[in-house]
Amino acid sequence: MKLPPLVAHVALLIGAAVVSALASASEARSVAPQAGPQPERARELVHIVRQDCGSCHGLTLKGGLGPALTAEALAEKPAEGLVATIIGGRPGTPMPPFATIVSEAEAQWIVDQLMRGFPSDAGLPQARHTP
Amino acid sequence: MSSQTVRLAPPALWGVVLSAIVFLLSACSSTPPAALRGTGDLGVVIERADGKVKVIETTGRSVLATVDGLGDLSHASVVFSRDGRHAFVFGRDGGLTKVDLLERRIAGRVVQAGNAIGGSISHDGSLVVAQNYEPGGIKAFDANTLELVADVPATTEDGTRSKVVGLADLSGRRFIYSLFEAGEIRITDFSDPKNPVTQRFAGGKQPYDALVSPNGRYYIAGLFGEDGLALIDLWNLDKGSRKILSGYGRGEQPLPVFKMPHLRGWSIAGNRAYLPAIGRHEVLVVDTDTWQEVDRIKVRSQPVFAMARPDGREIWVNFAFPDNGWVQVIDTVSGEVTDTLQPGRGILHMEFLSKGHEIWLSARDDNKVVIYDTATKKPIGGFDSASPSGIFFTTRAARTGF
């Protein structure tokens, strides 16, 4: 099972290269034409979508109790309708209104990111104090 | 043949070979043998973002190993073989992985659906059953080989399939479950695994999860689409299902539900059931003899898990986003919240030791598992874990509905 050292090192190098390429790609994406949220808030929003929206839509956003939110799944949908769904929820379904959690501009940013293929989650910043 | 003399190696070579043997033997004995141990204090922690599980032991509160390669675990659940040796992990992506907790490796894996939510194991331990969202239905697998034994689609008359929620094990290789879209409850009997037989019951609007009581008598489905729950008395199946707690929302506008509650047999303590309300920041208390509401306890936010400590004395409650950093403890004697804790950020799940003296909590956003003493309500241990969600101990193997 143990990899030969050379293979392990090469794999690590390739892995690091891929990760940094992806990271720079997602950075490039997050520079939206309109002013997006501040970096810290953007990181938080990505975390919320991946983790908490993910409890119904899946961590990979491929769906669960709620429908898939991948770029392909949303390709045909009008952005305004998606923003309205985030803010107001969808009555009669389990989709709740997120108006108390995100602003309309943030919802627009989230929809924009979803339609481009959502960034991966870098987690929340370290807690200032842990109990 | 026998007249040939055996030529012994020269003494110098013997010296070398013998000392090498002695060295190797001593080396063997200095590394512990593949440790002989029981499985009663083992468990797994799901690391949801990385498709890994940590194999843990609760005696020394330590991590024994991390097992990789389980796919998308963003919503994962686990059942155990009767001997507590194997964990069957059901992943979001339809993966069913059998993990050997003693050898700490994957013993088998199949991808059995496109989108799954959990599973169950038959009382005799022979069948593992997965509940699927896509394609909606249940599938039974041989617990030894993970070979598909039966596929039971959750189809209604109009040909549409429903997502399956709230699967639980009943006696005699039977399983009970609910259909989210169709609002039905079904019991499928796998006594003859190749020819499963399914009974259908009325459920209610949009069942989201369900429980079977610890004695196996009652099945309760929580309903998202209406104010109430559906109940079946499994000892009187001919009477069908009925609604309980109808109108508990009192016609008020429901609050947003940012995460669906989970139901399991842990909701029942003595002759009371403690059920998370939907769209209300309350835990509903129901008498399990009359199924009437006897109390409702105001809590901090939308409850997700309301879990009775195994002795029934306390109910520990965690909450939906954005209040998932809080945990409250209800004393079942006074019916009041006695403790409000902040064990960490993103508390997704809690698991008691079987006698209830410790509770393990996963703090997803702090990347750690924290362990509390339930007597003092103080942390007594924990360890780092990447984005932990479910925590499952092998003691579940002995319980119906787990």
Chai-1 contact restraints between the chains, C-beta under 6 A:
chainA,res_idxA,chainB,res_idxB,connection_type,confidence,min_distance_angstrom,max_distance_angstrom,comment,restraint_id
A,D52,B,F321,contact,1.0,0.0,6.0,A-B,restraint_1
A,G54,B,S74,contact,1.0,0.0,6.0,A-B,restraint_2
A,S55,B,K259,contact,1.0,0.0,6.0,A-B,restraint_3
A,G58,B,S74,contact,1.0,0.0,6.0,A-B,restraint_4
A,G58,B,R92,contact,1.0,0.0,6.0,A-B,restraint_5
A,L59,B,S74,contact,1.0,0.0,6.0,A-B,restraint_6
A,T60,B,D72,contact,1.0,0.0,6.0,A-B,restraint_7
A,G63,B,N115,contact,1.0,0.0,6.0,A-B,restraint_8
A,P94,B,F224,contact,1.0,0.0,6.0,A-B,restraint_9
A,P96,B,P256,contact,1.0,0.0,6.0,A-B,restraint_10
A,P96,B,V257,contact,1.0,0.0,6.0,A-B,restraint_11
A,P96,B,F258,contact,1.0,0.0,6.0,A-B,restraint_12
A,P97,B,P256,contact,1.0,0.0,6.0,A-B,restraint_13
A,L124,B,D365,contact,1.0,0.0,6.0,A-B,restraint_14
A,P131,B,Q342,contact,1.0,0.0,6.0,A-B,restraint_15
